[in-house]
Amino acid sequence: MPKGVFRRVLLVGPWALKLPRIRNLPAGLRCNRWEREVWQRWRPAFGWEGLCPVLFADPFGLVVVMPRAEQPVSQAEAHAAVPDHYPAPWCEGKPQDYGRVAGRVVALDYGIPYSDFLLDHRRDLLAALARQGGA
């Protein structure tokens, strides 16, 4: 089972289930809730196509279900998947944070664990959306 600092990923058949780690529960829940918010609200608003689809996510952040991705992805492929404009919900571009779903390279991890960064990022997204005339 792959694991990060804030979440574990359980690979079950064609799905990847992201679960918060008990020792970092608040941050893991926050990551899952943010991925849900990005998928439902910000992706459609900004046309972000480079995100791994969220098939299911509960509002509490207990689980996010995504399609299982094929890995590895090269550094060049990861960088090519990152848009050249801001705002973007994924920022790092580490190859392990990307994979192939239906032949496309997508960001697999776009959760934000820190509340202050999340609030700043949400504020920036709202401002960008207002500039576009979509708020």
DOMARZA-826828 format. One line per field, with one value per atom (N, C-alpha, C): x negated, y, z negated; atom name. Coordinates in Angstrom, 2 decimals. Last residue first. Example, Ala and Ser with C-alpha at 12.3 -4.5 7.8 and 13.67 -1.06 7.14 Angstrom:
2
px	-12.85  -13.67  -12.90  -13.19  -12.30  -13.20
py	-2.25  -1.06  0.03  -5.69  -4.50  -3.30
pz	-7.08  -7.14  -7.87  -7.80  -7.80  -7.80
atom	N  CA  C  N  CA  C
! end
This chain:
135
px	17.23  17.59  19.01  16.31  17.08  17.50  14.59  16.01  16.89  11.97  12.51  13.99  11.72  11.11  11.62  12.95  13.61  13.05  10.99  12.30  13.07  8.96  8.75  10.09  10.20  9.80  9.60  10.47  11.66  11.36  7.76  8.63  9.90  6.90  6.31  7.18  8.45  8.62  8.08  7.33  8.74  9.03  4.73  4.93  6.39  5.22  4.60  4.86  6.28  7.11  6.54  4.04  5.31  6.18  2.20  1.92  3.20  3.52  3.22  2.93  3.76  4.95  4.63  2.09  1.94  3.06  2.38  2.56  2.60  3.96  3.21  3.44  3.79  4.28  3.39  3.15  3.30  3.96  1.86  1.90  1.97  1.87  2.54  2.74  2.20  1.74  2.56  1.74  2.54  1.88  1.39  0.65  1.45  3.59  3.19  2.40  4.51  3.49  2.99  6.24  6.80  5.80  3.81  5.18  5.78  0.58  1.41  2.76  -0.62  -0.44  0.41  -2.38  -1.70  -1.59  -4.03  -2.72  -1.87  -6.47  -5.64  -4.25  -7.65  -7.13  -6.21  -6.57  -7.39  -6.80  -5.21  -5.67  -6.63  -4.13  -5.48  -5.98  -1.49  -2.60  -3.96  1.91  0.75  -0.46  3.72  3.84  2.66  2.84  2.82  2.88  3.78  3.56  3.59  0.99  1.47  2.90  -0.31  0.39  0.78  -1.17  -2.11  -1.44  -0.32  0.00  -1.00  -1.98  -1.71  -1.42  -2.76  -1.37  -0.99  -5.45  -4.58  -3.11  -6.43  -6.51  -5.59  -5.92  -5.29  -5.30  -7.58  -6.13  -5.38  -10.09  -9.66  -8.14  -10.16  -10.19  -9.68  -7.86  -9.17  -9.04  -6.00  -5.95  -7.29  -5.62  -6.08  -5.84  -2.04  -3.27  -4.43  1.39  0.18  -1.01  3.91  3.07  1.89  7.24  5.85  5.04  9.44  9.02  7.56  10.22  9.78  9.50  11.81  11.63  11.32  11.16  11.24  10.98  12.45  11.97  12.14  12.93  12.53  11.96  13.91  12.51  12.02  16.54  15.75  14.26  17.83  17.59  16.73  16.19  17.18  16.85  15.87  15.21  16.30  15.30  16.13  15.27  13.64  14.86  15.85  11.76  12.28  13.60  9.21  10.62  10.91  6.24  6.83  8.28  5.93  6.13  6.69  5.73  4.61  4.72  7.63  7.82  6.76  9.24  8.06  8.32  11.08  10.80  9.57  11.91  10.69  10.32  14.31  14.23  13.03  13.76  14.68  14.56  11.78  11.47  12.45  13.18  12.15  11.79  15.29  15.48  14.46  14.61  15.99  16.14  11.80  12.45  13.84  11.42  10.77  11.50  12.91  13.28  12.68  11.44  12.87  13.30  9.00  9.08  10.53  9.84  9.37  9.41  10.47  11.54  11.11  7.93  9.04  10.15  6.49  6.05  7.21  7.96  7.93  7.50  7.37  8.76  8.81  4.61  5.09  6.52  4.63  4.04  4.50  5.91  6.47  5.93  4.15  5.56  6.09  1.64  1.78  3.22  2.04  1.11  1.11  3.80  4.26  3.34  4.02  3.23  3.67  6.91  6.02  5.25  6.84  7.34  6.39  7.82  6.95  7.59  7.87  8.61  7.61  8.02  7.09  7.92  9.20  9.36  8.20  9.30  9.09  9.13  8.14  8.57  8.28  7.10  8.08  8.59  4.74  5.01  5.88  4.78  5.10  5.50  2.64  3.39  3.55  2.63  2.27  3.14  1.50  2.50  1.84  -0.64  0.71  1.76  -2.98  -3.00  -1.59  -1.98  -2.66  -2.62  -2.16  -1.80  -2.63  -0.83  -1.61  -1.18  -0.85  0.00  -0.90
py	34.78  34.70  35.12  35.05  33.86  33.76  36.91  37.20  36.04  36.64  36.01  36.33  37.77  38.47  37.93  35.74  37.05  37.85  33.78  33.54  34.86  34.97  34.67  34.44  35.05  36.30  36.08  32.30  33.15  34.46  31.61  31.05  31.87  33.01  33.31  32.80  31.67  33.11  33.53  29.13  29.32  30.80  29.70  29.22  29.41  30.44  31.39  30.98  28.01  29.22  30.28  26.33  26.04  27.29  27.46  27.45  27.22  26.97  28.34  28.43  24.12  24.98  26.39  21.77  22.84  23.86  19.86  19.46  20.59  19.51  20.50  20.19  17.29  17.65  18.68  16.15  17.60  18.08  13.55  14.11  15.61  13.04  12.09  12.67  14.59  14.76  13.84  12.58  13.42  13.52  11.69  11.94  12.94  9.35  10.74  10.84  6.73  7.18  8.60  6.38  6.40  7.03  7.79  7.31  7.48  7.72  7.68  7.08  10.07  8.75  8.84  11.83  11.76  10.31  11.90  12.49  12.48  11.02  10.06  10.60  13.37  12.29  11.31  16.47  15.27  14.14  18.90  18.26  17.10  20.91  20.35  19.75  21.82  22.75  22.08  21.89  21.05  21.88  23.84  23.17  22.26  27.00  25.57  24.85  30.15  29.25  27.79  30.20  30.14  30.65  28.19  29.36  29.13  25.97  27.08  28.35  22.88  24.02  25.15  19.84  21.00  22.19  17.98  17.92  19.11  18.41  18.74  18.75  17.37  18.81  19.24  14.63  15.31  16.82  14.14  13.99  14.70  14.61  15.43  15.35  12.57  13.98  14.88  9.90  10.56  12.00  7.73  8.81  9.54  4.15  5.50  6.45  3.81  4.54  3.66  4.23  3.50  4.40  4.55  5.08  4.16  3.89  3.47  3.92  6.63  5.48  5.15  7.34  7.76  6.50  8.34  7.23  7.81  9.30  9.77  8.55  9.42  8.65  9.45  11.36  10.01  9.18  13.89  13.63  12.26  14.61  14.68  14.46  14.14  15.53  15.67  11.58  11.98  13.40  11.04  11.63  12.06  9.35  9.50  10.14  9.95  9.17  9.25  12.40  11.95  11.25  12.05  12.19  11.68  13.87  12.54  12.69  16.76  16.16  14.75  18.39  17.56  16.90  20.22  18.88  17.90  22.88  22.07  20.64  24.96  24.06  23.21  26.53  26.94  26.02  25.34  26.80  27.24  22.58  23.07  24.58  22.78  22.18  22.66  23.89  24.65  24.09  21.97  23.41  24.08  19.22  19.64  21.13  19.12  18.38  18.93  20.76  21.09  20.41  19.30  20.67  21.07  16.89  16.88  18.27  17.85  17.21  17.15  18.80  19.74  19.10  16.43  17.43  18.42  15.23  14.60  15.59  17.10  16.76  16.17  16.93  18.19  17.95  14.35  14.71  15.97  14.73  13.78  14.04  16.61  16.98  16.03  15.10  16.37  16.77  12.66  12.64  14.00  11.53  12.87  13.08  9.00  9.88  11.32  7.88  8.16  9.16  9.13  8.38  8.81  8.96  9.73  8.80  7.32  7.33  8.14  6.77  7.59  7.73  4.14  4.74  5.48  3.51  3.94  4.65  0.79  2.01  2.24  -1.65  -0.47  0.86  -3.32  -3.48  -2.22  -1.12  -2.20  -2.31  0.29  -0.03  -1.28  2.82  1.41  1.15  5.06  4.76  3.26  7.28  5.99  5.80  10.61  9.64  8.35  12.12  12.44  11.40  11.09  11.62  11.74  8.20  9.47  9.89  4.92  5.85  7.11  2.06  3.29  4.21  -1.17  0.00  1.24
pz	10.77  9.35  9.10  13.36  13.01  11.57  14.40  14.46  14.07  14.05  15.26  15.45  11.58  12.71  14.04  10.10  10.20  11.37  10.31  10.89  11.07  8.86  10.28  10.98  6.34  7.00  8.50  5.85  5.92  6.63  5.78  6.82  6.97  3.50  4.81  5.95  1.55  1.77  3.14  1.76  2.08  2.37  0.84  2.21  2.64  -1.80  -0.87  0.57  -2.74  -2.76  -1.82  -2.36  -1.68  -1.62  -4.09  -2.66  -1.87  -6.53  -6.13  -4.63  -6.59  -6.54  -6.09  -4.65  -5.63  -5.50  -2.59  -3.99  -5.00  0.40  -0.38  -1.85  3.23  1.91  1.25  5.59  5.57  4.28  7.13  5.78  5.86  9.81  8.92  7.53  12.87  11.50  10.61  15.84  14.96  13.58  19.13  17.90  17.08  20.71  20.46  19.16  20.90  21.84  21.63  18.76  20.11  21.10  16.89  16.79  18.18  15.59  16.80  16.48  13.11  13.68  14.93  10.52  11.81  12.25  8.40  8.20  9.48  9.26  8.54  8.23  10.42  11.27  10.53  9.14  8.90  9.74  9.33  10.56  10.33  7.49  7.42  8.73  7.71  7.88  8.04  8.37  8.13  8.50  8.98  7.70  7.38  10.23  10.48  9.14  11.59  10.49  10.92  13.75  12.38  12.40  16.42  15.90  14.45  17.68  17.58  17.07  16.03  16.88  16.66  16.17  15.33  16.24  18.03  17.57  16.72  18.37  19.49  19.07  15.98  16.22  17.35  16.47  15.33  15.55  18.67  18.81  17.68  17.47  18.61  18.80  15.56  15.12  16.24  16.47  16.45  15.96  14.47  15.45  15.35  13.92  13.63  14.79  13.63  13.36  13.74  14.14  14.51  14.23  11.60  12.67  12.93  10.86  10.65  11.86  10.33  11.12  10.81  6.86  8.19  9.01  4.00  4.92  6.30  0.75  2.13  2.99  -2.56  -1.41  -0.12  -4.50  -4.92  -3.77  -4.12  -3.81  -4.22  -4.26  -5.49  -5.26  -1.84  -2.26  -3.51  0.12  -0.87  -1.36  3.48  2.31  1.35  6.52  5.31  4.24  8.61  8.89  7.73  9.80  8.51  8.82  12.28  11.91  10.50  12.13  12.07  11.61  14.19  12.87  13.00  16.45  16.07  14.71  17.05  17.59  17.11  15.83  15.56  16.00  16.15  17.26  17.07  14.09  14.77  15.94  13.26  13.39  14.22  13.04  14.07  14.31  10.92  12.22  13.29  8.70  9.40  10.76  7.92  8.07  8.98  7.96  8.15  8.49  7.61  8.69  8.97  5.36  6.63  7.78  3.46  3.82  5.16  3.39  3.73  4.20  2.49  3.80  4.28  -0.05  0.97  2.36  -1.39  -1.14  -0.06  -1.43  -0.72  -0.42  -2.99  -1.63  -0.82  -5.40  -4.64  -3.20  -6.22  -5.92  -5.06  -6.64  -5.64  -5.24  -8.74  -7.45  -6.35  -10.82  -10.33  -8.95  -10.96  -10.57  -10.08  -11.18  -10.60  -10.13  -12.19  -12.90  -12.37  -10.29  -11.66  -12.36  -7.03  -8.01  -9.41  -4.96  -5.84  -6.78  -1.82  -3.19  -4.05  1.40  0.57  -0.80  3.58  2.47  1.58  6.90  5.86  4.80  9.00  8.21  7.26  10.27  11.11  10.33  7.44  8.83  9.62  5.25  5.30  6.73  3.28  4.68  4.72  1.04  1.15  2.60  -0.24  0.96  1.05  -3.00  -2.42  -1.19  -3.85  -3.41  -2.97  -4.79  -5.26  -4.91  -3.73  -5.09  -5.65  -1.92  -2.03  -3.48  -0.61  -1.67  -1.57  1.06  1.08  -0.06  0.00  0.00  0.00
atom	N  CA  C  N  CA  C  N  CA  C  N  CA  C  N  CA  C  N  CA  C  N  CA  C  N  CA  C  N  CA  C  N  CA  C  N  CA  C  N  CA  C  N  CA  C  N  CA  C  N  CA  C  N  CA  C  N  CA  C  N  CA  C  N  CA  C  N  CA  C  N  CA  C  N  CA  C  N  CA  C  N  CA  C  N  CA  C  N  CA  C  N  CA  C  N  CA  C  N  CA  C  N  CA  C  N  CA  C  N  CA  C  N  CA  C  N  CA  C  N  CA  C  N  CA  C  N  CA  C  N  CA  C  N  CA  C  N  CA  C  N  CA  C  N  CA  C  N  CA  C  N  CA  C  N  CA  C  N  CA  C  N  CA  C  N  CA  C  N  CA  C  N  CA  C  N  CA  C  N  CA  C  N  CA  C  N  CA  C  N  CA  C  N  CA  C  N  CA  C  N  CA  C  N  CA  C  N  CA  C  N  CA  C  N  CA  C  N  CA  C  N  CA  C  N  CA  C  N  CA  C  N  CA  C  N  CA  C  N  CA  C  N  CA  C  N  CA  C  N  CA  C  N  CA  C  N  CA  C  N  CA  C  N  CA  C  N  CA  C  N  CA  C  N  CA  C  N  CA  C  N  CA  C  N  CA  C  N  CA  C  N  CA  C  N  CA  C  N  CA  C  N  CA  C  N  CA  C  N  CA  C  N  CA  C  N  CA  C  N  CA  C  N  CA  C  N  CA  C  N  CA  C  N  CA  C  N  CA  C  N  CA  C  N  CA  C  N  CA  C  N  CA  C  N  CA  C  N  CA  C  N  CA  C  N  CA  C  N  CA  C  N  CA  C  N  CA  C  N  CA  C  N  CA  C  N  CA  C  N  CA  C  N  CA  C  N  CA  C  N  CA  C  N  CA  C  N  CA  C  N  CA  C  N  CA  C  N  CA  C  N  CA  C  N  CA  C  N  CA  C  N  CA  C  N  CA  C  N  CA  C  N  CA  C  N  CA  C  N  CA  C  N  CA  C  N  CA  C  N  CA  C  N  CA  C  N  CA  C  N  CA  C
! end
